[in-house]
Amino acid sequence: QVQLIESGGGLVQAGGSLRLSCAASGRTVRSYDMAWYRQAPGKEREFVAVFRWSGITGYTDSVKGRYTISRDNAKNTVYLQMNSLKPEDTAIYYCNARYRGGQDDFWGQGTQVTVSS
């Protein structure tokens, strides 16, 4: 069982930047595919970025070139650096973990990101 706690959300103007953190406890993040999802008002939760246990990364098209996902093994933490933010990025951002080769998902509580125009 891995526990996830997100932080770093807030209110920023369009064009600004934020860095979200997902601190994991109970298990090493190196054994999990670590991902960020987001959910905007009135919309379904959508995939944003993944840092796989092997180090491979992936992004949804709408954030490519603006977001960077990274992993700090010493801190057992995954980050999401968000640059050139747009109002469309406004959402609650959730951290997700899936054990390598597994199917069960573990979720954090979410952190609010609001981008004003």
N, C-alpha and C positions, 0 to 999 in steps of 0.2 A: 504494500500500500504506500503510495506516494502522496504527499500533501503539497499543494501549490498555493502560493500567495502572490497576487499581482500588486504592483504599485507603480507610481509614476504618471498616472493620468492627471488631467487638468484641463484648463481653458486656455487656448492659444488662438492667435489671429491667423488667418489664412497666410500661407507662406512660412509659418513658423515650424518649430521642431519640438518633439518630445521623445524621451526614451523611457519605454516601459520595461519593468523588471518582473520576472517570474522566479521567485525563490522556491526551490524544492527542498523537501525534507523527507526523511524516511528511506529514500532510495537515491542512487546516483543517477543524474540525468543522462549519463553516458549509456545507460541501458534502455533508454526510451527515445522514441520519436517525440520531439517537443514542438508544439505548434501554437500559433496564435490564431484565434477566431475573433470575429466581431459581430455585434448585432445592433443595427440601427433601429430607431423607433418604427414600428409597423412592418419590419422586414424580418426574414429568417436569419438565423445565425449563419455566417459565411466564413469559409476558410480564408486566411490572410497569408500566412507564412509557416514554413516548417523547417526545423533543424533536426534531421534524422540522426539516429544514434551513431551512424557511420560518419557523420559530418557533411553529408549532402544536404543542400538547402533548396527550397522551392518557394515560389511566390505566386499569388494570384495576379492576373495581368494588370489590374487597376493600380497596384502598388509597386510594380517593378520599376527599378530605377530611383525610387523614393524611399523605400523601406529596406532595412537590413536586419536580419535576424542573426544573432550570435550566441555563443555559449561560453561561459567561464566555468571550467570544471572545478577549479579550486574553490569557488564560491557556490558551486552547485546551482547556478542561476542562468537563466536564458533571458536575453534582452531583445527588444524590438526598437531599433532606432528609426524614427519616423521623421522625415524631412519633407519640405515643400507641402505642408499639410493643406488640405482642401476641406471646405465645409462638408463634402460628401464623405469624408473620413470620420465624421462624428458618429460615435457608437460606444457601446460598452465592449471593451476588449477583454477576452478570456484566454487564459493559458490552458493548454491541453497537453496531456501526456498519454502515450500509448506504448506499452512495453514492446520491445523488439520481437516481432513474430506474433504478437498478441492481437486481440480484438477489443478489449475493454478500454474505455476512455476514462481518464481522471481529469477533473476540472477545478480551476480556481474560482474565486468568488467574483471576479471581474473588476475592472477599473474603468471609470468613465473618461472618455476623451471627447472634448467639445471644441470644434473649430469654428470660429466666428468669421463672417465675411466683412 
